[in-house]
């Protein structure tokens, strides 16, 4: 699945997307978990706001 995402990002429109990683604290265990997504550059601030 990672190969498909990388192949998609290598096209001409791939520069308008970014891979973002956010650290979130789990409510059950209290441990930190990393949440990764590939989002459009316009939506990066919205991703971190939530």
N, C-alpha and C positions, 0 to 999 in steps of 0.2 A: 504494500500500500504506500510506503514511503517513496518508492520509485515513481509511482504514478504522480504523486504530488510534486516531486522534483521535476519530472518531465513537463508538467503543466506550468511550472514557474519559469522554465527556460524559454518559453515562447515570448513573442514580442510584448504581450500584455502582462508578463510576469513581474515587471518592475513596479506595478501598481499594487502589489500584495506584499505583506510582511508576515513573518512568523513571530508571534508574540507569546511570551511565557509569563505567567502570573503565579505567584506563590499564594496559596489559599490555606487557611487553617481549618482542619477537619473538625466539625462540631462533635463528633462521636469520640475520637481519640485524642484530639488536641494536637496531633502531629500535623506538620506542614506538607502539603501536596502541591505539585506543580501542574498547572493547567496550561496546555499548549494549544494554540489554534493558528490557522493561517487566515488572516483577515485583510480586507481592502485597506489601503492607507488612510482613507477617510474615516474608517470605523475604529482605528486604534485607540483613540481617547475614550470612546464609548466602551470598549472592551475593559480598559483599566478602571473605568468609573463604576462598573458593577461589582 
